[in-house]
Amino acid sequence: MTSHALHTLTLGERPAGRTLLTADWLLAWREGGHRLVPGGEMVMEDGAVIYAGPCFRGEVARRIDFGAALISPGLIDLDALSDLDTYTLVLDNQPGWARGRIWPRSYVERGPYEMYSQEELAFQKKFAFGLQLLNGVTTAAPVASLYYREWAETVAEFDAAADAAGELGLRVFLSPAYRSGGIVLEAPGKMVPVFDEARGLAGLNDAISFIERQQGRHGGLVNGMLAPDRVETCTLELLQRTMAAAGDLDCQVRLHMAQGPAELETMRALHGATGPGWMASHGLLGERLIAPHATYATDEDLRLYAINGVSIAHSPMVSARMGSVLNSFALCRRLGINIGMATDTAPPDMLMNLLMGLVTCRISEKKSDAVLSADLFNAATLGGAKALGRTDIGRLCSGTRADVAVFRLDDLYMTPSVDPITTLVLGGSGKVTQAVFVDGRISMLEGKLSGFDMHAARKQAQSQFEGLLAKYPERSWEHPPVEALFSPGYSLWTDKGDKEC
């Protein structure tokens, strides 16, 4: 049971003086890896960890005992969905091109427009950040769909996102996503790329300016990351300038590629190569690059990732829902590829993704010991930190930032407990997250955030999502009504007959 001292802290603030956290288990860093410490103690002061191990012998201002819990490094989400998840609409409504996932030519000719107001865009970023904290994520790299945008993301919404991260207490790596092309539906199943390179280069310049202004704000919580949209929607010049800018800004680049058959077909038609192969032929692969998914990466693609130091952002849940898997997590590790974890969907439940990653790897390899729970947990902490070029997050030891997630181990539905890591991966969910500290600040406690009511926000999010849904006919093939686009799991029984109700 949590000690009384925890509830004397002010949500959203960093406590003054040394604060000692203890629980039945602590995951601390020692001699090159995570170590489980029974009854361990972690001490933080001024946003940094000053001790993590069996027993702290110095003076502290307060001692907080979480009891039956694991004190863990905060989780790192390399592809953290920051809008309302429209992909769920096509899970059982296929094919996606017929359900508004691709702009039809008629919509393009009428002129694409923003389907959310700036206020709605700002709100959904803040709501998504709140969900990350509720699920034990302390570092997030936001990602959103461009399907319902006029073209790309805007500086205004990301200025608001940076402020939201500072207000809520979430470490973020971000800048507005940009692209020099898009995919247009010319006929049923016929998708072709269209390009406007000047628009893409303008988006890159906006992202560079954003990073120059925002880097380091809110006590270092806001960090830059360049985010060109997808490899098939980017021209060579845009990506060359992107990688050069990343070097100048000393930041990472996230580029989605090797993630689906449509991308593979488009890249081969445009460039005669896979996305990774095309990038490699122009010297654009490197350690700054984070490549989400890789579920359609060839053996040669993976070899190129390995020799060039590319990190994979692994999102097993969203990939498996649509019938694809990374082939495989274990193979990538054997090749020496760094793997970080990502959610890229709602809910942003990293623990659920760790279980899906374990299951899909073992199925892919057809071996029950192909991967272990700790391997996935490493990816969600150490792998994510390495992908972002950081050694001061993803682990708890003297000198790291005090980014901490506390997971309950006495949850009724997570019984029986084994060791804490296996228990959380096999039976846990984000709902067992009890507390989150970011840079020593208590950002989430028992489902509550500082200055933001998630229950009220959830109602607003639903209303906003339904407003977007009503606009889908405008940007769908032949513009059918909403009810023809998206059917419920079972048909509705609405006839009340003669019986009075």
C-alpha positions, 0 to 999 in steps of 0.5 A: 500500500502506498505510504502517506508521504506520496499524497503530501506531494503536489501533482505536477510539481517536483518535490523539494529535497531528496525523495526516496522511492521504494517498493517490493521491486526496483529495476535498476541499472548496473554493470551494463544492464537492468537488474531487479532489486528486491525491496530496492530504493531509488533516490531523486533530487532536482530531477535527477536520480542520485541512487538506485540500488539495495539501500540508500544510506544518506539523509532524505526529505521524504520516503515513499513506499509503493508496496507491492509494485515495481519501480521502473524506468519510464517507458519510451514510445517512439511512435506515439499516436497523437490524434484520435485513432481513425485506423480503427475504423477500417479494422472490420471495414475493408478495403481501406482505400474505399473507406476514406484512407486514400484521397479520391481524385474528386476530393483532391480536385475540390481541394483538401482542407483541414477537418479539425480546427486548430483548437481541436488539433491542440486538444487531441495532442494534449489528450494523447499525451495524457493517455501516454502518462496513464500508461506509464510512458514518460518519453513520447515521439508523437505521430498522427495521420495525414489523411484528414489534413489539408497536406501536412502538420502545422507549426501552430499545433506543435507549438501547442503540443510543446506547451501541453507536454510542459504543462502535463510533464511528458518528455517529447521528441517532435516537430511538424510532419511534412511530405512532398507527395501523397497518394491519390485514388484514381479508380477502385484499387488504383492508387498513384503518387502525386508530388509537390516538392516545394510544399515538402521543402517548405514543411521541412523549413518549418520543422527546422525553425520549430526545433530551433525555437523549441529545443530544450524548453520546459526544463528540457522536456521538449526535444526536436525530431524531424518527421518526414511522413513516409518514404514513398511520399518523399522526394530524394531532395527532401530526404537529403536535406532532412538528413543534413538538417538533422546533423546540423540540429543534432537530432534524430529523424523518424521515417516510416518505411518497409511497412506495407505492400502499397508502399513496396509497390509504389517504391518499386514503380518510382525507384526500382527499389525498396524504401531502405534499398533506395535510401541506402543507394543515396547514403541516407541510412544512419544512426540518426534514423528511426524506421517504424514497423519494418514488417515488410523489410526484406532480408537485404533491408534488414542487413542495410539497417544493421550495417548502418545503425538504423533503429526500428520502432516496433509496433506489434499491436497495430501491425498484427491487427492488420495481418503483418508481423516483424520477421522477426524481433529475434532475427533483428537482434541477432543482426545487431539492429537496435529495436525500440518500442512504439504503440502507434494506436489507441489505446497507447498501452505499451505493456499490451504491445510487449505481450503482442511483440513476444507472441508474434516473435515466437510464432514467427520463429516457431520457437517458444524461447525465441524471445523473452519478456525481458527482451521486450522490456529492454526495447521499451526502455533501453532500445528507445533511449538508444534510438533517440540518442540518449543515455540519461533516460530508459534506465535508473542509476546515478546521473540519469533523469528521474523518469520513473513509472510505478506499476502495481503488482497486486492487481486482482486480474494479474494473478498469480505473480511470477517475477515482476517483468514476466508478470507485467508482460504476460498479464499486465496492461497500462491500467496497473500504472500507479504513478509516473515521475518525469524529470523528478516531477510527479506527472500522474498519480492514480489516474490523475494528471495536473490541471487536466481532467481526463474524464471530461477530455474523454467525452470531448474526444469522442464528440470530436471523433464523431464530428470527423466521422461525419466528414468521411463521405466527402473524402471517400470513393463515390462519397457513400453515406457514413453508415455504408462506409462503416458497419457495426460488428453486428447488424442493428435491430431497430424495428420495435414492432407493435410492442410499446417500449 
